[in-house]
Amino acid sequence: MSHSAISKGATDALDEWLTTIKALNATADNTITAYRTDLLGYLAFLTQHFGDATGLAPLKQVTVTDIRAWMAHERGRGVSARSLARALSAVKSFYRWLSERDGFDPTVVLAARSPRFQKKLPRPLAQDAARAMIETVELQSANEWVAARDAAVITLLYGCGLRISEALSLTGDDAPLPEVLRITGKGNKTRIVPVIPAARNAVARYLRACPHQIAPETPLFRAIRGGPLRPRAIQKVMESTRMQLGLPATATPHAMRHSFATHLLEAGGDLRAIQELLGHASLSTTQSYTSVDTARLMEVYDKTHPRA
């Protein structure tokens, strides 16, 4: 169904909500786009479900049956349980805001049960596999500066626990890399990340070989023709590398970040310190990244909090 059939009152409310959460929570653009897509789908379904209903009134009077009908419709068109759970979460957030603005009871929507799905735990690479990944990435390009660039990016992911978006957002102002980097991550949260010598050296080698002029405020990592390097280029070189090494499909750029966290914890690092380094708002997120057994976590806990 066309989104143009949705009432102006509903689309105006959606725009106002998205503007509000972007301003108050510094919500990332990608998240805003996903929320907009999810909510437009929900509003389009209700418009059809209620027979071209106009205004916001029908939204405030949805029943459990209406919500279930929407969820069944989404599953029927092939939406995964994971994606539907995300969409329902967006709908609930919208209703919390709308009910406060317009003064109605959103309980029916907020009480809707999310579909169950198997949570995928990140799978870190073993330490020797992580090292082999960095070494073998360099062999994927006959072009010396491209090989040095790819190795430098992946060394940053593994050696500093950066997200790929964070590594690729570095600029000429950050070169040569200092001993600590100030990184602005998700939700505009800033954190301080130590830069290991291997990462500083890898970036320095790339900069010596790079044929493009890297001025302050321009991207540090460049594509072949000199434009900003895109995440897909790093994903592709890691795909060919993992096939060469016989590593599983889970050996992605993000897996290097998981590996950073796991190997730090295995070396006796403190969970909260690792949380700070990764820029996670929640300790439970860090815990899932590190994917070590409970006994190991308890060992770290006991060392950090010895009993009297």
Contacts in CASP RR format, 6 or more apart in sequence:
PFRMAT RR
TARGET T0000
AUTHOR 0000-0000-0000
METHOD contacts of the structure
MODEL  1
MSHSAISKGATDALDEWLTTIKALNATADNTITAYRTDLLGYLAFLTQHF
GDATGLAPLKQVTVTDIRAWMAHERGRGVSARSLARALSAVKSFYRWLSE
RDGFDPTVVLAARSPRFQKKLPRPLAQDAARAMIETVELQSANEWVAARD
AAVITLLYGCGLRISEALSLTGDDAPLPEVLRITGKGNKTRIVPVIPAAR
NAVARYLRACPHQIAPETPLFRAIRGGPLRPRAIQKVMESTRMQLGLPAT
ATPHAMRHSFATHLLEAGGDLRAIQELLGHASLSTTQSYTSVDTARLMEV
YDKTHPRA
1 44 0 8 1.000
1 45 0 8 1.000
1 47 0 8 1.000
1 48 0 8 1.000
2 44 0 8 1.000
3 11 0 8 1.000
3 40 0 8 1.000
3 41 0 8 1.000
3 43 0 8 1.000
3 44 0 8 1.000
5 44 0 8 1.000
5 47 0 8 1.000
5 48 0 8 1.000
5 52 0 8 1.000
6 40 0 8 1.000
6 43 0 8 1.000
6 44 0 8 1.000
6 47 0 8 1.000
7 47 0 8 1.000
7 53 0 8 1.000
7 54 0 8 1.000
7 55 0 8 1.000
7 56 0 8 1.000
8 55 0 8 1.000
9 55 0 8 1.000
9 56 0 8 1.000
10 43 0 8 1.000
10 47 0 8 1.000
10 55 0 8 1.000
10 56 0 8 1.000
10 59 0 8 1.000
11 43 0 8 1.000
13 56 0 8 1.000
13 98 0 8 1.000
13 101 0 8 1.000
14 36 0 8 1.000
14 39 0 8 1.000
14 40 0 8 1.000
14 43 0 8 1.000
14 94 0 8 1.000
17 94 0 8 1.000
17 97 0 8 1.000
17 98 0 8 1.000
18 32 0 8 1.000
18 35 0 8 1.000
18 36 0 8 1.000
20 97 0 8 1.000
21 27 0 8 1.000
21 32 0 8 1.000
21 35 0 8 1.000
21 93 0 8 1.000
21 97 0 8 1.000
22 32 0 8 1.000
25 187 0 8 1.000
26 187 0 8 1.000
26 188 0 8 1.000
27 35 0 8 1.000
27 187 0 8 1.000
28 186 0 8 1.000
28 187 0 8 1.000
34 86 0 8 1.000
34 90 0 8 1.000
35 90 0 8 1.000
35 93 0 8 1.000
35 94 0 8 1.000
38 86 0 8 1.000
38 87 0 8 1.000
38 90 0 8 1.000
38 91 0 8 1.000
39 90 0 8 1.000
39 91 0 8 1.000
39 94 0 8 1.000
41 87 0 8 1.000
42 70 0 8 1.000
42 87 0 8 1.000
42 91 0 8 1.000
43 59 0 8 1.000
45 69 0 8 1.000
45 70 0 8 1.000
45 73 0 8 1.000
45 74 0 8 1.000
46 53 0 8 1.000
46 58 0 8 1.000
46 59 0 8 1.000
46 62 0 8 1.000
46 66 0 8 1.000
46 70 0 8 1.000
47 53 0 8 1.000
49 66 0 8 1.000
49 69 0 8 1.000
49 70 0 8 1.000
50 58 0 8 1.000
56 98 0 8 1.000
56 102 0 8 1.000
59 98 0 8 1.000
60 98 0 8 1.000
60 99 0 8 1.000
60 102 0 8 1.000
60 104 0 8 1.000
62 108 0 8 1.000
62 109 0 8 1.000
63 108 0 8 1.000
64 108 0 8 1.000
64 111 0 8 1.000
64 112 0 8 1.000
67 108 0 8 1.000
67 109 0 8 1.000
67 112 0 8 1.000
68 112 0 8 1.000
71 84 0 8 1.000
71 88 0 8 1.000
71 112 0 8 1.000
71 115 0 8 1.000
74 84 0 8 1.000
74 87 0 8 1.000
75 81 0 8 1.000
75 84 0 8 1.000
75 115 0 8 1.000
79 87 0 8 1.000
80 117 0 8 1.000
81 115 0 8 1.000
81 116 0 8 1.000
81 117 0 8 1.000
82 117 0 8 1.000
84 114 0 8 1.000
84 115 0 8 1.000
85 114 0 8 1.000
85 115 0 8 1.000
85 117 0 8 1.000
88 112 0 8 1.000
88 114 0 8 1.000
88 115 0 8 1.000
89 114 0 8 1.000
91 109 0 8 1.000
92 109 0 8 1.000
92 110 0 8 1.000
92 112 0 8 1.000
95 106 0 8 1.000
95 109 0 8 1.000
95 110 0 8 1.000
96 106 0 8 1.000
96 110 0 8 1.000
98 104 0 8 1.000
98 106 0 8 1.000
99 105 0 8 1.000
99 106 0 8 1.000
119 288 0 8 1.000
121 288 0 8 1.000
121 291 0 8 1.000
122 250 0 8 1.000
122 254 0 8 1.000
122 255 0 8 1.000
122 258 0 8 1.000
122 288 0 8 1.000
122 289 0 8 1.000
122 291 0 8 1.000
123 248 0 8 1.000
123 250 0 8 1.000
123 255 0 8 1.000
123 258 0 8 1.000
123 291 0 8 1.000
124 130 0 8 1.000
124 255 0 8 1.000
124 258 0 8 1.000
124 259 0 8 1.000
124 261 0 8 1.000
124 262 0 8 1.000
124 263 0 8 1.000
124 289 0 8 1.000
124 290 0 8 1.000
124 291 0 8 1.000
125 133 0 8 1.000
125 247 0 8 1.000
125 251 0 8 1.000
125 255 0 8 1.000
125 256 0 8 1.000
125 259 0 8 1.000
127 259 0 8 1.000
127 263 0 8 1.000
129 245 0 8 1.000
129 247 0 8 1.000
129 251 0 8 1.000
130 158 0 8 1.000
130 256 0 8 1.000
130 259 0 8 1.000
130 263 0 8 1.000
132 245 0 8 1.000
133 154 0 8 1.000
133 158 0 8 1.000
133 238 0 8 1.000
133 241 0 8 1.000
133 242 0 8 1.000
133 245 0 8 1.000
133 247 0 8 1.000
133 251 0 8 1.000
133 256 0 8 1.000
134 151 0 8 1.000
134 154 0 8 1.000
134 155 0 8 1.000
134 158 0 8 1.000
135 151 0 8 1.000
136 241 0 8 1.000
136 244 0 8 1.000
136 245 0 8 1.000
137 147 0 8 1.000
137 150 0 8 1.000
137 151 0 8 1.000
137 154 0 8 1.000
137 237 0 8 1.000
137 238 0 8 1.000
137 241 0 8 1.000
138 147 0 8 1.000
138 148 0 8 1.000
138 150 0 8 1.000
138 151 0 8 1.000
139 147 0 8 1.000
139 244 0 8 1.000
140 147 0 8 1.000
140 150 0 8 1.000
140 237 0 8 1.000
140 240 0 8 1.000
140 241 0 8 1.000
140 244 0 8 1.000
141 147 0 8 1.000
141 150 0 8 1.000
141 237 0 8 1.000
143 224 0 8 1.000
144 209 0 8 1.000
145 206 0 8 1.000
145 209 0 8 1.000
145 210 0 8 1.000
145 211 0 8 1.000
146 224 0 8 1.000
148 202 0 8 1.000
148 205 0 8 1.000
148 206 0 8 1.000
148 209 0 8 1.000
148 210 0 8 1.000
149 206 0 8 1.000
149 209 0 8 1.000
149 210 0 8 1.000
149 221 0 8 1.000
149 222 0 8 1.000
149 229 0 8 1.000
150 233 0 8 1.000
150 234 0 8 1.000
150 237 0 8 1.000
151 202 0 8 1.000
151 205 0 8 1.000
151 206 0 8 1.000
152 199 0 8 1.000
152 202 0 8 1.000
152 203 0 8 1.000
152 205 0 8 1.000
152 206 0 8 1.000
152 221 0 8 1.000
153 164 0 8 1.000
153 167 0 8 1.000
153 168 0 8 1.000
153 221 0 8 1.000
153 229 0 8 1.000
153 234 0 8 1.000
154 234 0 8 1.000
154 238 0 8 1.000
154 253 0 8 1.000
154 256 0 8 1.000
155 198 0 8 1.000
155 199 0 8 1.000
155 202 0 8 1.000
155 203 0 8 1.000
156 162 0 8 1.000
156 167 0 8 1.000
156 199 0 8 1.000
156 202 0 8 1.000
156 203 0 8 1.000
157 163 0 8 1.000
157 164 0 8 1.000
157 167 0 8 1.000
157 253 0 8 1.000
157 254 0 8 1.000
157 256 0 8 1.000
157 257 0 8 1.000
157 260 0 8 1.000
158 256 0 8 1.000
158 257 0 8 1.000
158 259 0 8 1.000
158 260 0 8 1.000
159 196 0 8 1.000
159 198 0 8 1.000
159 199 0 8 1.000
159 260 0 8 1.000
160 181 0 8 1.000
160 193 0 8 1.000
160 194 0 8 1.000
160 195 0 8 1.000
160 196 0 8 1.000
160 199 0 8 1.000
160 260 0 8 1.000
161 193 0 8 1.000
161 256 0 8 1.000
161 257 0 8 1.000
161 260 0 8 1.000
161 261 0 8 1.000
161 277 0 8 1.000
161 278 0 8 1.000
162 183 0 8 1.000
162 193 0 8 1.000
162 257 0 8 1.000
163 185 0 8 1.000
163 186 0 8 1.000
163 254 0 8 1.000
163 257 0 8 1.000
164 231 0 8 1.000
164 234 0 8 1.000
164 253 0 8 1.000
164 254 0 8 1.000
165 185 0 8 1.000
165 231 0 8 1.000
166 183 0 8 1.000
166 184 0 8 1.000
166 185 0 8 1.000
167 221 0 8 1.000
168 219 0 8 1.000
168 221 0 8 1.000
168 228 0 8 1.000
168 229 0 8 1.000
168 230 0 8 1.000
168 231 0 8 1.000
168 234 0 8 1.000
169 184 0 8 1.000
169 219 0 8 1.000
170 181 0 8 1.000
170 219 0 8 1.000
170 220 0 8 1.000
170 221 0 8 1.000
171 216 0 8 1.000
171 217 0 8 1.000
171 218 0 8 1.000
171 219 0 8 1.000
171 220 0 8 1.000
172 214 0 8 1.000
172 215 0 8 1.000
172 216 0 8 1.000
172 217 0 8 1.000
172 218 0 8 1.000
172 219 0 8 1.000
172 220 0 8 1.000
173 216 0 8 1.000
173 217 0 8 1.000
174 181 0 8 1.000
174 220 0 8 1.000
175 203 0 8 1.000
175 207 0 8 1.000
175 214 0 8 1.000
175 220 0 8 1.000
176 200 0 8 1.000
176 203 0 8 1.000
176 204 0 8 1.000
176 207 0 8 1.000
177 195 0 8 1.000
177 199 0 8 1.000
177 200 0 8 1.000
177 203 0 8 1.000
177 204 0 8 1.000
178 195 0 8 1.000
179 194 0 8 1.000
179 195 0 8 1.000
179 200 0 8 1.000
180 192 0 8 1.000
180 193 0 8 1.000
180 194 0 8 1.000
180 195 0 8 1.000
181 192 0 8 1.000
181 193 0 8 1.000
181 195 0 8 1.000
182 190 0 8 1.000
182 191 0 8 1.000
182 192 0 8 1.000
182 193 0 8 1.000
183 190 0 8 1.000
183 191 0 8 1.000
183 192 0 8 1.000
183 193 0 8 1.000
184 190 0 8 1.000
185 191 0 8 1.000
185 279 0 8 1.000
186 279 0 8 1.000
186 281 0 8 1.000
189 279 0 8 1.000
189 281 0 8 1.000
191 276 0 8 1.000
191 277 0 8 1.000
191 279 0 8 1.000
193 277 0 8 1.000
194 277 0 8 1.000
203 220 0 8 1.000
206 221 0 8 1.000
207 214 0 8 1.000
210 222 0 8 1.000
212 222 0 8 1.000
212 226 0 8 1.000
212 227 0 8 1.000
214 220 0 8 1.000
214 222 0 8 1.000
219 227 0 8 1.000
219 228 0 8 1.000
219 229 0 8 1.000
221 228 0 8 1.000
221 229 0 8 1.000
222 228 0 8 1.000
222 229 0 8 1.000
223 229 0 8 1.000
223 230 0 8 1.000
223 233 0 8 1.000
231 253 0 8 1.000
234 253 0 8 1.000
235 252 0 8 1.000
235 253 0 8 1.000
238 251 0 8 1.000
238 252 0 8 1.000
238 253 0 8 1.000
241 247 0 8 1.000
241 251 0 8 1.000
242 248 0 8 1.000
242 249 0 8 1.000
242 251 0 8 1.000
245 251 0 8 1.000
257 278 0 8 1.000
257 289 0 8 1.000
258 289 0 8 1.000
258 290 0 8 1.000
258 291 0 8 1.000
260 278 0 8 1.000
261 274 0 8 1.000
261 277 0 8 1.000
261 278 0 8 1.000
261 286 0 8 1.000
261 289 0 8 1.000
261 290 0 8 1.000
262 289 0 8 1.000
262 290 0 8 1.000
262 291 0 8 1.000
262 292 0 8 1.000
264 274 0 8 1.000
264 277 0 8 1.000
265 271 0 8 1.000
265 274 0 8 1.000
265 290 0 8 1.000
265 292 0 8 1.000
265 296 0 8 1.000
265 300 0 8 1.000
266 292 0 8 1.000
266 296 0 8 1.000
268 300 0 8 1.000
268 303 0 8 1.000
269 300 0 8 1.000
270 300 0 8 1.000
270 304 0 8 1.000
271 283 0 8 1.000
271 286 0 8 1.000
271 287 0 8 1.000
271 290 0 8 1.000
271 297 0 8 1.000
271 300 0 8 1.000
271 301 0 8 1.000
271 304 0 8 1.000
272 283 0 8 1.000
274 286 0 8 1.000
274 290 0 8 1.000
275 283 0 8 1.000
275 285 0 8 1.000
275 286 0 8 1.000
278 285 0 8 1.000
278 286 0 8 1.000
278 289 0 8 1.000
280 286 0 8 1.000
280 289 0 8 1.000
287 297 0 8 1.000
END
